[in-house]
Amino acid sequence: MTLLRQTESVRVDGARLDDLVAQLGPSGAENVVCRALEEVAVRLSHAERCHREGRSDDMRRAVRSLIAISGQIGMHALARVAADVVACVDNDDRIATAATLARLLRVGEACLGELCDTGSVTI
């Protein structure tokens, strides 16, 4: 048996973070980013749970909200994949929804790791 390991490489938009710092100052930007990261984590978890329970309308709402939140803090890949999930739900394509949601969870984990765990992006 062969196990395929799927990974997602992401890049957080440093210019977007710089804009936040310029607009809000370092502590204000850090506050916005921290709250946004918490929301992203909560909504990803909620979307996955809704999908598992067959609540596609609730999943769609959770994923749709990720588009604006992730764009606000420079997670453009997450916003794009979230839009893809919404399109799959709107097209009532269950297989594509499951696949793109799985990708959304991988991208979300990678984005959160980029900003939280590695410390590679500083504010």
C-alpha positions as CSV (number, residue, x, y, z in Angstrom):
1,M,0.0,0.0,0.0
2,T,1.2,3.5,-0.9
3,L,0.4,6.4,1.4
4,L,0.3,9.7,-0.4
5,R,1.2,12.6,1.9
6,Q,-0.5,15.8,0.9
7,T,1.1,19.0,2.0
8,E,0.3,22.6,1.1
9,S,2.8,25.3,0.8
10,V,1.5,28.8,1.6
11,R,2.8,32.2,1.8
12,V,1.3,34.9,4.0
13,D,1.2,38.3,2.4
14,G,3.7,40.3,4.4
15,A,2.7,43.5,2.6
16,R,-0.8,43.1,4.0
17,L,0.6,42.7,7.5
18,D,2.7,45.8,7.0
19,D,-0.4,47.7,5.9
20,L,-2.1,46.6,9.1
21,V,0.8,47.8,11.2
22,A,0.9,51.1,9.4
23,Q,-2.9,51.6,9.9
24,L,-3.2,50.3,13.5
25,G,0.3,50.3,15.0
26,P,2.1,47.2,16.1
27,S,-0.1,46.3,19.0
28,G,-3.3,47.1,17.1
29,A,-2.2,44.9,14.2
30,E,-1.2,42.1,16.5
31,N,-4.6,42.2,18.2
32,V,-6.4,42.1,14.8
33,V,-4.2,39.2,13.6
34,C,-4.6,37.2,16.8
35,R,-8.3,37.6,16.8
36,A,-8.5,36.7,13.1
37,L,-6.3,33.6,13.6
38,E,-8.6,32.4,16.4
39,E,-11.7,32.9,14.2
40,V,-10.0,31.0,11.3
41,A,-9.3,28.1,13.6
42,V,-12.8,28.1,15.0
43,R,-14.5,28.3,11.7
44,L,-12.3,25.6,10.1
45,S,-13.2,23.3,12.9
46,H,-16.9,24.2,12.7
47,A,-16.9,23.7,8.9
48,E,-15.3,20.3,9.2
49,R,-17.8,19.3,11.9
50,C,-20.8,20.5,9.8
51,H,-19.6,18.6,6.8
52,R,-19.2,15.4,8.9
53,E,-22.8,15.9,10.2
54,G,-24.2,16.6,6.7
55,R,-25.1,20.3,7.5
56,S,-24.0,21.8,4.2
57,D,-25.7,25.1,4.7
58,D,-24.0,25.7,8.0
59,M,-20.7,24.5,6.5
60,R,-21.1,26.9,3.6
61,R,-21.7,29.9,6.0
62,A,-18.6,29.0,8.1
63,V,-16.5,28.6,5.0
64,R,-17.9,31.8,3.4
65,S,-16.9,33.8,6.4
66,L,-13.3,32.6,6.1
67,I,-12.9,34.4,2.8
68,A,-13.1,37.9,4.3
69,I,-11.2,37.0,7.5
70,S,-8.3,35.4,5.7
71,G,-8.1,38.1,3.2
72,Q,-7.9,40.7,6.0
73,I,-4.6,39.2,7.3
74,G,-3.0,38.2,4.0
75,M,-4.0,34.5,3.8
76,H,-4.9,34.7,0.2
77,A,-4.5,31.0,-0.6
78,L,-7.0,30.2,2.2
79,A,-9.5,32.8,0.8
80,R,-9.2,31.2,-2.7
81,V,-9.7,27.7,-1.5
82,A,-12.6,28.8,0.7
83,A,-14.3,30.3,-2.4
84,D,-13.7,27.0,-4.2
85,V,-15.5,25.1,-1.4
86,V,-18.4,27.5,-1.5
87,A,-18.7,27.0,-5.3
88,C,-18.7,23.2,-4.8
89,V,-21.5,23.5,-2.2
90,D,-23.5,25.8,-4.5
91,N,-23.1,23.3,-7.4
92,D,-24.3,20.5,-5.1
93,D,-21.2,18.5,-5.9
94,R,-20.6,16.4,-2.8
95,I,-17.4,14.7,-4.0
96,A,-15.8,18.0,-5.0
97,T,-17.0,19.6,-1.8
98,A,-15.3,16.9,0.3
99,A,-12.1,17.2,-1.7
100,T,-11.9,21.0,-1.6
101,L,-12.9,21.0,2.1
102,A,-10.0,18.6,2.8
103,R,-7.7,21.0,0.9
104,L,-9.1,23.9,2.8
105,L,-8.3,22.2,6.1
106,R,-4.7,21.5,4.9
107,V,-4.2,25.1,3.7
108,G,-5.7,26.5,6.9
109,E,-3.4,24.4,9.0
110,A,-0.4,25.6,6.9
111,C,-1.5,29.2,7.2
112,L,-2.0,29.0,10.9
113,G,1.3,27.3,11.3
114,E,3.0,30.0,9.2
115,L,1.7,32.8,11.5
116,C,1.6,31.0,14.8
117,D,4.1,28.2,15.1
118,T,7.1,29.2,13.1
119,G,7.3,32.8,14.0
120,S,8.5,33.5,10.5
121,V,6.0,36.4,10.2
122,T,6.4,39.0,12.8
123,I,4.4,42.1,13.4
